[in-house]
Structure formats: C-alpha cells, structure tokens
C-alpha cells in the first residue's frame, strides 16, 4: 500500500505540473512578443549565452517541456518520478535496515550468558534490521544442532538479501527507458523535419528547425533523467553492499558465539 500511495502521489504531481505549464504557455506569448519588438535593433549587444535572461529556471524548463512535445516529454517525466519514488523508498528502507552488527553480537553473547537461547532470541526480536532477523532464525534452530543453524542462517541471509534488492529491477528499467524515449523523440523529430521539407519543397533552416528542436529536447531530457536515476541506483547498490558485508560478518560471529556457548 505504501508503494501504491507513492505512485499515486507522483502521478498527481505530474498532472498538476502539466496543467500549470499549459496554462502559462498562453500567458507568456504576448509579453515575449512585446519584448522582442521592443529590443533595439541598432547597436544592440547580443548575449549569445543568454546570461542576462530574467526568465526563472522553472519557467524555462516548463517552456522546454512544451516545446519538446507533451506526449514523449510526459513519458520521460513519468520515468523520472516513478524512478525517484522507488529510489527514495529503497534509501529509506535501507537506512532503517542498518544496525550496529558488532553491538548486536555483543548483546546476544551477553544474553546467552545470562539467560540462554530464549533471552538471546528476545534481544533479536527487539532489534530491527536484517541482521537481527538472521540471528533470530539461527537461534530458533539451535536445538537442532549447529549444522542446521548454519544452513538456516545462510537461507535467511539469502531472503534478506532479496528483500534489500527489491525494486532495483524497476529502477534499472526506468534508467534504460528514459534515454530510449529521448531517442524515439529524435527519430520522430527527424521524420517531422523531412515531412516539412517534402511539403515545402525547400531545405531551408526555418523548415527543419521545428522537427530538429523536438529531437534535441527529448534526447537531452531522456539522458538527464537516466543520469539522475543512475546516481541514485549506484548509491543504493553501495548501501546494499555495505549491509551485506555486515550480514556476512555478523553471521560468522554468531556461529562462533553459539559454538563457544555449546562448548560450555
């Protein structure tokens, strides 16, 4: 339910932003035309990089969104929103899953010495994170022997690893789809440019400018979305690797602790 709520909220934000962009397009048309007419043609200093532009960044992005074509640009933005929602959900999940494995091992060892297996299981029940879950599953099979404990720890670790990686395939899908949609916009823009050339019977820059603009905007948008999601994806992988190392080291420590406890 949490993921569904996040997706619905993301979709609502997308629709709201698209409506604002559409409404403001008509509002900008008249002022921009007036500003262009009022610009002095004689002895005017041209700023090729538009560094003196007073248009806000968010307004410029909305304008480019409309110029790139609402259809493909909306799909690219959807990839960004859904990919970011999944990435944030994974980051929060991994942050809550992180525990101090060495401190947990020390608590379990102390509980074993003072109250036995049940006291150690109680410590694991009151601790969140995959390491505590692995410990609990191992302690739950202690009466069946250390060999069974080791196998159960390995099986539980595989399950916890799968839970940590849940949703990564969707993020990688959006990373691949976003630039593909941009390249699709490139192809569509080129087709529009050639259609305009065929209709006009001329290859002047004004004829092909519209199609080429769509092609470039959608390609840039797709690449930017893919790069943003790739950064989050790699960050999530790094956190998963760190937690996995803690899980493996803690599992070895648990088996050592149980071996020493059984030898007493």
KOLMARDO-528379 format. One record per residue (C-alpha): residue in three letters; residue number from 1; x, y, z. Coordinates in Angstrom, 2 decimals. Example, Ala and Ser with C-alpha at 12.3 -4.5 7.8 and 13.67 -1.06 7.14 Angstrom:
{atom "ALA"; 1; {12.30; -4.50; 7.80}}
{atom "SER"; 2; {13.67; -1.06; 7.14}}
***
This chain:
{atom "UNK"; 1; {0.00; 0.00; 0.00}}
{atom "UNK"; 2; {2.91; 2.36; 0.74}}
{atom "UNK"; 3; {4.32; 1.99; -2.78}}
{atom "UNK"; 4; {0.88; 2.41; -4.38}}
{atom "UNK"; 5; {0.35; 5.63; -2.40}}
{atom "UNK"; 6; {3.73; 6.96; -3.54}}
{atom "UNK"; 7; {2.95; 6.22; -7.19}}
{atom "UNK"; 8; {-0.48; 7.90; -6.96}}
{atom "UNK"; 9; {1.08; 10.98; -5.37}}
{atom "UNK"; 10; {3.73; 11.10; -8.09}}
{atom "UNK"; 11; {1.08; 10.86; -10.81}}
{atom "UNK"; 12; {-0.91; 13.68; -9.20}}
{atom "UNK"; 13; {2.17; 15.91; -9.12}}
{atom "UNK"; 14; {2.82; 15.19; -12.80}}
{atom "UNK"; 15; {-0.72; 16.08; -13.85}}
{atom "UNK"; 16; {-0.67; 19.27; -11.76}}
{atom "UNK"; 17; {2.65; 20.38; -13.26}}
{atom "UNK"; 18; {1.46; 19.69; -16.80}}
{atom "UNK"; 19; {-1.69; 21.78; -16.26}}
{atom "UNK"; 20; {0.34; 24.70; -14.92}}
{atom "UNK"; 21; {2.75; 24.52; -17.86}}
{atom "UNK"; 22; {-0.11; 24.52; -20.38}}
{atom "UNK"; 23; {-1.83; 27.45; -18.70}}
{atom "UNK"; 24; {1.29; 29.57; -18.57}}
{atom "UNK"; 25; {2.22; 28.99; -22.20}}
{atom "UNK"; 26; {-0.53; 31.31; -23.43}}
{atom "UNK"; 27; {0.29; 33.89; -20.73}}
{atom "UNK"; 28; {3.88; 34.15; -21.95}}
{atom "UNK"; 29; {3.13; 34.53; -25.64}}
{atom "UNK"; 30; {2.09; 38.19; -25.58}}
{atom "UNK"; 31; {4.81; 39.51; -23.21}}
{atom "UNK"; 32; {7.55; 37.68; -25.09}}
{atom "UNK"; 33; {6.38; 39.11; -28.41}}
{atom "UNK"; 34; {6.35; 42.62; -26.92}}
{atom "UNK"; 35; {9.85; 42.22; -25.51}}
{atom "UNK"; 36; {11.19; 41.07; -28.87}}
{atom "UNK"; 37; {9.62; 44.03; -30.66}}
{atom "UNK"; 38; {10.93; 46.47; -28.06}}
{atom "UNK"; 39; {14.53; 45.26; -28.34}}
{atom "UNK"; 40; {16.55; 47.87; -30.25}}
{atom "UNK"; 41; {17.94; 46.51; -33.47}}
{atom "UNK"; 42; {20.69; 49.11; -33.83}}
{atom "UNK"; 43; {23.92; 48.79; -31.85}}
{atom "UNK"; 44; {22.35; 46.08; -29.63}}
{atom "UNK"; 45; {24.80; 43.95; -27.74}}
{atom "UNK"; 46; {23.96; 40.30; -28.31}}
{atom "UNK"; 47; {24.41; 37.89; -25.40}}
{atom "UNK"; 48; {24.98; 34.50; -27.10}}
{atom "UNK"; 49; {24.68; 32.55; -23.83}}
{atom "UNK"; 50; {21.56; 34.38; -22.64}}
{atom "UNK"; 51; {23.20; 35.12; -19.30}}
{atom "UNK"; 52; {21.09; 38.24; -18.79}}
{atom "UNK"; 53; {17.78; 36.41; -19.18}}
{atom "UNK"; 54; {15.23; 37.20; -16.47}}
{atom "UNK"; 55; {13.18; 34.06; -17.10}}
{atom "UNK"; 56; {13.15; 31.84; -13.95}}
{atom "UNK"; 57; {14.65; 28.38; -14.25}}
{atom "UNK"; 58; {11.39; 26.56; -13.57}}
{atom "UNK"; 59; {9.64; 28.65; -16.21}}
{atom "UNK"; 60; {12.34; 27.85; -18.78}}
{atom "UNK"; 61; {12.01; 24.15; -18.00}}
{atom "UNK"; 62; {8.25; 24.30; -18.49}}
{atom "UNK"; 63; {8.74; 26.04; -21.82}}
{atom "UNK"; 64; {11.19; 23.37; -23.00}}
{atom "UNK"; 65; {8.77; 20.69; -21.81}}
{atom "UNK"; 66; {6.04; 22.11; -24.05}}
{atom "UNK"; 67; {8.40; 22.63; -26.99}}
{atom "UNK"; 68; {9.65; 19.04; -26.75}}
{atom "UNK"; 69; {6.17; 17.66; -27.20}}
{atom "UNK"; 70; {3.78; 16.87; -24.37}}
{atom "UNK"; 71; {3.48; 13.17; -25.27}}
{atom "UNK"; 72; {7.07; 11.97; -25.15}}
{atom "UNK"; 73; {8.18; 14.52; -22.56}}
{atom "UNK"; 74; {5.38; 13.36; -20.24}}
{atom "UNK"; 75; {6.62; 9.78; -20.54}}
{atom "UNK"; 76; {10.16; 10.89; -19.72}}
{atom "UNK"; 77; {8.94; 12.82; -16.67}}
{atom "UNK"; 78; {6.90; 9.79; -15.56}}
{atom "UNK"; 79; {10.07; 7.69; -15.71}}
{atom "UNK"; 80; {11.83; 10.28; -13.55}}
{atom "UNK"; 81; {9.01; 10.50; -10.98}}
{atom "UNK"; 82; {8.50; 6.74; -10.64}}
{atom "UNK"; 83; {12.23; 6.08; -10.60}}
{atom "UNK"; 84; {12.78; 8.72; -7.92}}
{atom "UNK"; 85; {9.86; 7.36; -5.86}}
{atom "UNK"; 86; {11.34; 3.86; -5.94}}
{atom "UNK"; 87; {14.82; 5.17; -5.19}}
{atom "UNK"; 88; {13.67; 7.19; -2.18}}
{atom "UNK"; 89; {11.68; 4.22; -0.88}}
{atom "UNK"; 90; {14.76; 1.97; -1.17}}
{atom "UNK"; 91; {17.02; 4.54; 0.51}}
{atom "UNK"; 92; {14.62; 4.88; 3.44}}
{atom "UNK"; 93; {14.23; 1.11; 3.73}}
{atom "UNK"; 94; {17.99; 0.56; 3.69}}
{atom "UNK"; 95; {18.55; 3.34; 6.23}}
{atom "UNK"; 96; {16.11; 1.70; 8.65}}
{atom "UNK"; 97; {17.68; -1.70; 7.94}}
{atom "UNK"; 98; {21.15; -0.60; 9.02}}
{atom "UNK"; 99; {22.13; -1.81; 12.50}}
{atom "UNK"; 100; {25.32; -1.94; 14.54}}
{atom "UNK"; 101; {26.16; -5.60; 13.94}}
{atom "UNK"; 102; {29.05; -5.75; 16.41}}
{atom "UNK"; 103; {26.95; -4.26; 19.18}}
{atom "UNK"; 104; {24.17; -6.75; 18.42}}
{atom "UNK"; 105; {26.63; -9.66; 18.59}}
{atom "UNK"; 106; {27.81; -8.40; 21.98}}
{atom "UNK"; 107; {24.22; -8.14; 23.24}}
{atom "UNK"; 108; {23.39; -11.65; 22.02}}
{atom "UNK"; 109; {26.53; -13.07; 23.63}}
{atom "UNK"; 110; {25.67; -11.37; 26.93}}
{atom "UNK"; 111; {22.06; -12.58; 26.76}}
{atom "UNK"; 112; {23.26; -16.14; 26.12}}
{atom "UNK"; 113; {25.48; -15.99; 29.16}}
{atom "UNK"; 114; {22.76; -14.59; 31.40}}
{atom "UNK"; 115; {19.52; -16.15; 30.17}}
{atom "UNK"; 116; {20.27; -18.70; 27.47}}
{atom "UNK"; 117; {18.78; -19.04; 23.99}}
{atom "UNK"; 118; {15.39; -17.53; 24.82}}
{atom "UNK"; 119; {17.00; -14.37; 26.21}}
{atom "UNK"; 120; {19.13; -14.06; 23.06}}
{atom "UNK"; 121; {16.04; -14.51; 20.86}}
{atom "UNK"; 122; {14.29; -11.77; 22.82}}
{atom "UNK"; 123; {17.18; -9.40; 22.08}}
{atom "UNK"; 124; {16.85; -10.16; 18.36}}
{atom "UNK"; 125; {13.07; -9.67; 18.46}}
{atom "UNK"; 126; {13.53; -6.20; 19.93}}
{atom "UNK"; 127; {16.11; -5.17; 17.31}}
{atom "UNK"; 128; {15.15; -4.12; 13.79}}
{atom "UNK"; 129; {17.06; -4.91; 10.62}}
{atom "UNK"; 130; {18.05; -7.95; 8.55}}
{atom "UNK"; 131; {20.98; -8.86; 10.83}}
{atom "UNK"; 132; {18.67; -9.30; 13.81}}
{atom "UNK"; 133; {16.27; -11.37; 11.70}}
{atom "UNK"; 134; {19.11; -13.67; 10.60}}
{atom "UNK"; 135; {20.23; -14.06; 14.21}}
{atom "UNK"; 136; {16.70; -14.91; 15.32}}
{atom "UNK"; 137; {16.26; -17.53; 12.60}}
{atom "UNK"; 138; {19.59; -19.10; 13.55}}
{atom "UNK"; 139; {18.85; -19.13; 17.28}}
{atom "UNK"; 140; {15.41; -20.60; 16.59}}
{atom "UNK"; 141; {17.09; -23.76; 15.22}}
{atom "UNK"; 142; {19.74; -24.07; 17.94}}
{atom "UNK"; 143; {18.14; -27.18; 19.44}}
{atom "UNK"; 144; {18.65; -28.99; 16.09}}
{atom "UNK"; 145; {22.42; -28.57; 16.06}}
{atom "UNK"; 146; {24.98; -26.07; 14.80}}
{atom "UNK"; 147; {24.91; -27.51; 11.27}}
{atom "UNK"; 148; {21.21; -26.73; 11.00}}
{atom "UNK"; 149; {21.86; -23.28; 12.48}}
{atom "UNK"; 150; {24.46; -22.51; 9.80}}
{atom "UNK"; 151; {22.16; -23.65; 6.99}}
{atom "UNK"; 152; {19.28; -21.63; 8.39}}
{atom "UNK"; 153; {21.48; -18.55; 8.71}}
{atom "UNK"; 154; {22.53; -18.89; 5.06}}
{atom "UNK"; 155; {18.93; -19.35; 3.90}}
{atom "UNK"; 156; {17.71; -16.41; 5.97}}
{atom "UNK"; 157; {20.55; -14.27; 4.62}}
{atom "UNK"; 158; {19.50; -15.03; 1.04}}
{atom "UNK"; 159; {15.93; -13.99; 1.83}}
{atom "UNK"; 160; {17.06; -10.76; 3.48}}
{atom "UNK"; 161; {19.33; -10.03; 0.53}}
{atom "UNK"; 162; {16.38; -10.39; -1.85}}
{atom "UNK"; 163; {14.34; -8.00; 0.28}}
{atom "UNK"; 164; {17.15; -5.43; 0.18}}
{atom "UNK"; 165; {17.27; -5.63; -3.62}}
{atom "UNK"; 166; {13.51; -5.44; -4.05}}
{atom "UNK"; 167; {12.55; -2.80; -6.63}}
{atom "UNK"; 168; {16.01; -2.35; -8.15}}
{atom "UNK"; 169; {14.93; -4.03; -11.38}}
{atom "UNK"; 170; {12.26; -1.35; -11.86}}
{atom "UNK"; 171; {14.77; 1.46; -11.29}}
{atom "UNK"; 172; {17.13; -0.06; -13.86}}
{atom "UNK"; 173; {14.17; -0.35; -16.25}}
{atom "UNK"; 174; {13.44; 3.38; -15.98}}
{atom "UNK"; 175; {17.15; 4.13; -16.46}}
{atom "UNK"; 176; {17.03; 2.21; -19.75}}
{atom "UNK"; 177; {13.62; 3.50; -20.92}}
{atom "UNK"; 178; {14.27; 7.24; -20.36}}
{atom "UNK"; 179; {17.06; 7.65; -22.97}}
{atom "UNK"; 180; {15.21; 5.27; -25.28}}
{atom "UNK"; 181; {12.22; 7.60; -25.19}}
{atom "UNK"; 182; {14.57; 10.51; -25.89}}
{atom "UNK"; 183; {16.00; 8.73; -28.93}}
{atom "UNK"; 184; {12.46; 7.93; -30.05}}
{atom "UNK"; 185; {11.75; 11.67; -29.89}}
{atom "UNK"; 186; {14.84; 12.21; -32.03}}
{atom "UNK"; 187; {13.51; 9.86; -34.69}}
{atom "UNK"; 188; {10.06; 11.44; -34.57}}
{atom "UNK"; 189; {11.60; 14.93; -34.85}}
{atom "UNK"; 190; {13.63; 13.90; -37.88}}
{atom "UNK"; 191; {10.52; 12.44; -39.51}}
{atom "UNK"; 192; {8.70; 15.73; -38.88}}
{atom "UNK"; 193; {11.61; 17.64; -40.38}}
{atom "UNK"; 194; {11.62; 15.54; -43.55}}
{atom "UNK"; 195; {7.83; 15.84; -43.81}}
{atom "UNK"; 196; {8.18; 19.62; -43.61}}
{atom "UNK"; 197; {10.89; 19.56; -46.29}}
{atom "UNK"; 198; {8.69; 17.45; -48.54}}
{atom "UNK"; 199; {5.69; 19.71; -48.03}}
{atom "UNK"; 200; {7.64; 22.94; -48.60}}
{atom "UNK"; 201; {9.89; 21.64; -51.35}}
{atom "UNK"; 202; {12.77; 23.50; -49.74}}
{atom "UNK"; 203; {15.59; 22.63; -47.31}}
{atom "UNK"; 204; {15.86; 25.99; -45.61}}
{atom "UNK"; 205; {16.72; 26.12; -41.88}}
{atom "UNK"; 206; {13.30; 27.52; -40.99}}
{atom "UNK"; 207; {11.60; 24.47; -42.46}}
{atom "UNK"; 208; {13.55; 21.87; -40.48}}
{atom "UNK"; 209; {14.06; 23.86; -37.26}}
{atom "UNK"; 210; {10.84; 22.68; -35.60}}
{atom "UNK"; 211; {11.47; 18.97; -36.03}}
{atom "UNK"; 212; {15.11; 19.24; -35.04}}
{atom "UNK"; 213; {14.19; 21.16; -31.89}}
{atom "UNK"; 214; {11.83; 18.40; -30.77}}
{atom "UNK"; 215; {14.55; 15.83; -31.48}}
{atom "UNK"; 216; {17.19; 17.61; -29.41}}
{atom "UNK"; 217; {14.97; 18.49; -26.44}}
{atom "UNK"; 218; {13.60; 14.96; -25.96}}
{atom "UNK"; 219; {17.07; 13.43; -26.28}}
{atom "UNK"; 220; {18.55; 15.78; -23.69}}
{atom "UNK"; 221; {15.63; 15.19; -21.30}}
{atom "UNK"; 222; {15.93; 11.41; -21.59}}
{atom "UNK"; 223; {19.68; 11.46; -20.97}}
{atom "UNK"; 224; {19.34; 13.78; -17.95}}
{atom "UNK"; 225; {16.67; 11.55; -16.38}}
{atom "UNK"; 226; {18.82; 8.45; -16.94}}
{atom "UNK"; 227; {21.87; 10.10; -15.36}}
{atom "UNK"; 228; {19.90; 11.23; -12.30}}
{atom "UNK"; 229; {18.42; 7.78; -11.72}}
{atom "UNK"; 230; {21.80; 6.13; -12.33}}
{atom "UNK"; 231; {23.34; 8.14; -9.49}}
{atom "UNK"; 232; {20.60; 7.02; -7.09}}
{atom "UNK"; 233; {20.84; 3.43; -8.36}}
{atom "UNK"; 234; {24.59; 3.25; -7.69}}
{atom "UNK"; 235; {24.14; 4.83; -4.26}}
{atom "UNK"; 236; {21.54; 2.18; -3.39}}
{atom "UNK"; 237; {23.84; -0.60; -4.59}}
{atom "UNK"; 238; {26.63; 0.77; -2.39}}
{atom "UNK"; 239; {24.35; 0.74; 0.67}}
{atom "UNK"; 240; {23.22; -2.81; -0.11}}
{atom "UNK"; 241; {26.83; -3.96; -0.42}}
{atom "UNK"; 242; {27.66; -2.38; 2.94}}
{atom "UNK"; 243; {24.70; -4.05; 4.67}}
{atom "UNK"; 244; {25.53; -7.38; 3.02}}
{atom "UNK"; 245; {29.07; -7.27; 4.36}}
{atom "UNK"; 246; {27.71; -6.57; 7.85}}
{atom "UNK"; 247; {25.30; -9.50; 7.50}}
{atom "UNK"; 248; {28.04; -11.92; 6.46}}
{atom "UNK"; 249; {30.46; -10.85; 9.18}}
{atom "UNK"; 250; {27.74; -10.92; 11.84}}
{atom "UNK"; 251; {26.61; -14.40; 10.74}}
{atom "UNK"; 252; {30.14; -15.74; 11.19}}
{atom "UNK"; 253; {30.35; -14.11; 14.62}}
{atom "UNK"; 254; {27.00; -15.64; 15.62}}
{atom "UNK"; 255; {28.15; -19.16; 14.73}}
{atom "UNK"; 256; {31.36; -18.60; 16.73}}
{atom "UNK"; 257; {29.36; -17.36; 19.72}}
{atom "UNK"; 258; {27.00; -20.35; 19.59}}
{atom "UNK"; 259; {29.93; -22.75; 19.23}}
{atom "UNK"; 260; {31.56; -21.28; 22.34}}
{atom "UNK"; 261; {28.20; -21.35; 24.19}}
{atom "UNK"; 262; {27.65; -25.01; 23.36}}
{atom "UNK"; 263; {31.16; -25.93; 24.49}}
{atom "UNK"; 264; {30.49; -24.59; 27.99}}
***
